[in-house]
């Protein structure tokens, strides 16, 4: 499908599993800045009682990490700009705290896209919609929320003989009540003047990326749990700036499958970057190595593994593709 070739793309990491406010910037393939550096030069806390020091960094201004993902993505083309919120993290309090500390421009958000129905991506959704609506100053205007129509009653995990349930995702009614306009899609489509593409179901091509082991789904009508390892509702967000930039929530379909499908879908543009959860934290060393080498064959300039990627995958990326690893830590602002 055709995508508008953007001039710039900015990704603000609102929620991720990892916090690292001190490390220096990453490779020069992207521009990257952290909240600590911003606070050091633009802290709002003025002081006049410490000699030549004029501002103070306060610990309560630093973002908090959490198990989940939320990224504010903004693209520009000429004078035109569009913004999408990709996922909303695991809980409302952490999302609200971090956007306040980042001073994120919530009024610019035109669409919210949920990558898939799992609470660590949807838990902050209703509060996010309330805050976005308040920032826009128009309580009558609903924020479009791009969702897969197949919402589970509950998801969970089979661990040995036990089934452990997750909290329910927000319902369609709760999303509407919070200020969202439910917009369901299970097919590939573009949004906002073709700035962004939202995938349909991601084809499984590799033999070693087999979804979420032990994944389960509860059907209230049946009153029973069923195997749900495929997580067929997961979709990625993609745009084109210097090549394809893919935002993936968890890559339950496999980060290689996501990346291959992006290239097949992306109007002949090369893969430039993959951002988000790579779903390799619990993978074997062999499968992690295979995934990284298959990503290497797609020749991305940078990889930004976050959330469920795991430290082993990051080590493997840096070993196999030296110089391509860029941290995807909370509070980071990345500019392509």
C-alpha positions in Angstrom: 0.0 0.0 0.0 1.3 3.5 -0.7 2.7 5.5 2.2 3.5 9.2 2.3 7.3 9.6 2.5 7.8 11.7 5.6 10.4 14.4 6.2 10.8 13.6 9.8 9.5 11.1 12.4 9.6 11.5 16.1 9.0 8.8 18.6 8.5 9.7 22.3 8.8 6.6 24.5 6.2 7.2 27.2 6.3 3.7 28.7 8.8 0.9 28.4 10.2 -1.8 30.8 13.6 -0.1 31.0 14.7 3.3 32.4 18.2 4.6 31.6 18.4 8.4 31.9 22.3 8.5 32.1 23.7 6.7 29.1 25.0 8.8 26.2 23.3 9.1 22.8 23.2 6.2 20.5 24.6 5.9 16.9 24.2 8.8 14.6 21.6 7.0 12.4 19.0 8.7 14.6 18.9 11.8 16.8 18.2 10.8 20.4 17.7 12.7 23.6 16.8 11.7 27.2 14.7 13.3 29.8 17.6 13.9 32.1 19.5 15.9 29.5 16.3 18.0 28.8 15.8 18.6 32.5 19.5 19.7 32.9 19.0 22.6 30.5 15.2 23.3 30.7 14.2 22.4 34.3 11.2 24.4 35.4 12.5 24.6 39.0 14.3 27.9 39.3 16.5 28.5 42.3 18.4 31.5 43.7 20.1 30.3 46.8 23.0 28.2 45.5 25.5 30.5 44.0 25.7 30.3 40.2 23.2 27.4 40.0 19.9 28.6 38.6 17.9 25.5 38.2 17.3 22.2 40.0 16.7 18.7 38.8 14.1 16.9 40.9 13.8 13.2 41.0 10.0 13.4 40.7 10.5 14.8 37.2 12.1 11.6 36.0 9.9 9.0 34.2 9.1 5.6 35.7 9.5 2.3 33.9 6.7 -0.3 33.8 6.0 -3.6 32.1 4.3 -2.4 29.0 4.7 0.0 26.0 3.4 3.3 24.9 4.9 5.5 22.2 3.8 8.9 20.8 4.6 8.9 17.1 4.6 12.2 15.1 5.3 12.5 11.4 5.9 15.6 9.4 5.7 16.3 5.6 6.2 19.9 4.6 3.9 22.0 6.8 1.7 19.1 7.7 2.0 17.1 10.9 0.1 14.0 12.2 0.4 12.2 15.6 -0.6 8.7 16.7 -0.5 7.2 20.2 0.7 3.6 19.8 -0.5 1.6 22.9 -1.0 3.0 26.4 0.9 0.9 28.8 -0.3 -1.3 31.7 -2.0 1.2 34.1 -3.5 4.7 34.1 -1.4 6.2 36.9 2.0 5.4 35.2 0.8 6.8 31.9 -0.5 10.0 33.4 2.7 10.4 35.5 5.0 10.0 32.6 3.2 12.2 30.1 3.2 15.0 32.7 6.9 14.6 33.3 7.6 14.5 29.6 5.3 17.5 29.0 3.9 15.5 26.0 1.7 17.4 23.6 -1.5 15.3 24.1 -3.6 17.7 22.2 -1.8 16.8 19.0 -2.9 13.1 19.2 -5.4 12.4 16.4 -5.6 8.6 16.6 -4.9 6.0 19.2 -3.9 2.6 17.9 -3.8 -0.5 20.1 -1.3 -3.1 18.9 -3.2 -6.0 20.4 -5.5 -7.0 23.3 -3.1 -7.5 26.3 -3.4 -5.5 29.5 0.2 -4.3 29.5 -0.7 -2.4 26.3 -4.3 -1.4 27.0 -4.4 -0.8 30.8 -3.8 3.0 30.5 -6.1 3.5 27.5 -9.1 4.9 29.1 -7.2 7.5 31.2 -5.1 8.4 28.1 -8.3 9.1 26.2 -9.6 11.3 29.1 -6.4 13.3 29.1 -6.2 13.6 25.3 -9.8 14.8 25.2 -9.1 17.4 28.0 -6.0 18.6 26.2 -8.0 19.2 23.0 -10.5 21.2 25.0 -13.4 19.7 23.1 -15.4 17.1 25.1 -17.8 16.6 22.2 -15.2 15.4 19.8 -14.3 11.7 20.1 -10.7 10.5 19.6 -10.6 7.6 17.0 -9.3 4.4 18.6 -8.0 1.9 16.0 -8.8 -1.6 17.4 -8.9 -5.2 16.3 -12.6 -6.3 16.5 -11.8 -9.6 18.2 -11.5 -8.5 21.8 -11.1 -11.5 24.2 -13.2 -11.6 27.3 -10.0 -12.4 29.2 -6.5 -13.5 28.2 -4.3 -15.6 30.4 -1.4 -18.1 30.6 -1.3 -21.8 31.1 1.6 -22.4 33.5 1.9 -26.1 34.3 -1.5 -27.3 35.5 -2.6 -23.7 36.3 -4.3 -21.1 34.2 -3.4 -17.5 35.3 -5.8 -14.9 34.1 -4.8 -11.4 33.1 -7.0 -8.4 33.9 -9.6 -7.7 31.2 -8.8 -5.1 28.5 -11.0 -2.1 28.5 -14.3 -2.9 26.8 -15.6 -1.0 23.8 -18.2 0.7 26.0 -15.5 1.8 28.5 -13.4 3.2 25.6 -16.4 5.1 24.2 -17.2 6.5 27.7 -13.6 7.7 28.1 -13.8 9.8 25.0 -12.8 7.3 22.3 -14.6 6.5 19.0 -14.1 2.8 18.5 -12.9 2.1 14.9 -12.4 -1.6 14.4 -10.2 -3.1 11.6 -8.7 -6.5 10.9 -7.3 -5.6 7.5 -4.3 -3.5 6.4 -5.2 0.2 6.1 -3.6 3.6 6.1 -4.5 6.6 8.3 -4.0 10.3 8.5 -3.2 11.2 4.9 -1.3 7.9 4.4 1.3 9.0 7.0 0.9 5.7 8.8 0.0 2.2 7.9 -1.7 -0.2 10.3 -1.2 -3.9 9.4 -3.8 -6.6 9.2 -3.0 -10.1 10.6 0.7 -10.8 10.2 1.5 -14.0 8.2 3.6 -16.6 10.0 6.6 -17.5 7.8 9.4 -18.6 10.1 9.4 -22.0 11.7 10.8 -20.8 15.1 8.5 -17.9 15.9 5.5 -19.7 17.4 3.5 -17.0 19.2 2.9 -16.9 23.0 3.7 -20.3 24.5 0.9 -21.2 26.9 -1.3 -18.3 25.8 -5.0 -18.8 26.7 -8.3 -17.0 26.0 -11.5 -17.1 28.0 -14.9 -17.2 26.3 -17.6 -16.1 28.6 -20.4 -17.6 26.5 -18.7 -21.0 26.7 -17.5 -20.5 30.3 -14.1 -22.0 29.4 -10.5 -21.3 28.4 -9.1 -22.1 25.0 -5.6 -22.2 23.6 -4.6 -18.8 22.1 -0.9 -18.9 21.4 -1.1 -17.2 18.0 -2.4 -13.8 19.2 -3.9 -13.3 15.7 -5.2 -9.8 16.6 -1.7 -8.2 16.9 -1.0 -5.5 14.3 2.0 -3.2 13.8 2.2 0.5 12.9 4.5 1.6 10.1 5.6 4.7 8.3 8.2 5.7 5.6 11.1 8.0 6.4 14.4 7.1 4.9 12.8 3.7 4.6 10.2 1.8 6.6 10.0 2.4 10.4 8.0 -0.4 12.1 6.5 0.0 15.6 5.6 -3.4 17.1 3.9 -3.9 20.4 5.1 -7.4 21.4 5.8 -9.2 18.1 3.8 -12.3 19.2 3.8 -13.1 15.5 7.6 -12.9 15.6 9.7 -9.9 15.0 11.1 -11.4 11.8 7.6 -12.2 10.5 6.6 -8.6 11.4 9.6 -7.1 9.6 9.2 -9.3 6.5 5.5 -8.5 6.2 6.3 -4.8 6.6 8.7 -5.0 3.6 6.2 -7.0 1.6 3.5 -4.4 2.4 5.5 -1.2 2.2 5.5 -0.1 -1.4 9.0 -1.4 -2.2 10.7 0.8 0.4 13.6 -0.8 2.3 13.4 -1.6 6.1 15.0 1.2 8.1 14.2 0.5 11.7 12.1 -1.7 14.0 10.9 -0.2 17.3 9.2 -1.9 20.3 8.7 -5.3 21.7 10.7 -8.1 19.9 9.2 -10.9 22.1 12.6 -12.6 22.6 13.0 -12.4 26.4 11.9 -16.0 26.9 13.3 -17.4 23.6 16.1 -19.9 23.5 19.6 -18.8 22.7 19.3 -20.6 19.4 16.0 -19.0 18.4 17.3 -15.6 19.5 20.4 -16.0 17.3 18.2 -17.1 14.3 15.9 -14.1 14.7 18.8 -11.6 14.9 20.5 -13.1 11.8 17.2 -13.1 9.9 16.7 -9.4 10.8 20.3 -8.8 9.7 19.3 -10.1 6.2 16.7 -7.4 6.0 19.5 -4.9 6.5 17.8 -2.3 8.8 19.9 0.7 9.8 18.8 0.6 13.4 17.0 -1.7 15.8 15.3 -0.3 18.9 14.3 -3.4 21.0 12.2 -2.6 24.1 9.5 -4.0 26.4 9.6 -7.8 26.0 12.8 -8.0 23.9 15.0 -9.0 26.8 18.7 -8.4 27.5 19.9 -11.5 25.6 18.4 -10.2 22.4 20.1 -6.8 22.9 23.4 -8.6 23.5 22.9 -10.7 20.3 22.0 -7.6 18.2 25.1 -5.7 19.3 27.3 -8.8 18.7 25.9 -9.7 15.3 25.0 -6.2 14.0 27.4 -3.9 15.8 26.4 -0.2 15.8 22.8 -0.9 15.0 21.4 -1.1 18.5 19.6 2.0 19.8 18.0 1.9 23.3 14.2 2.2 23.5 14.1 3.3 27.1 11.3 5.3 28.8 11.7 9.1 28.5 13.7 8.9 25.3 12.8 11.1 22.3 14.0 9.6 19.0 14.1 11.6 15.7 14.4 10.0 12.3 
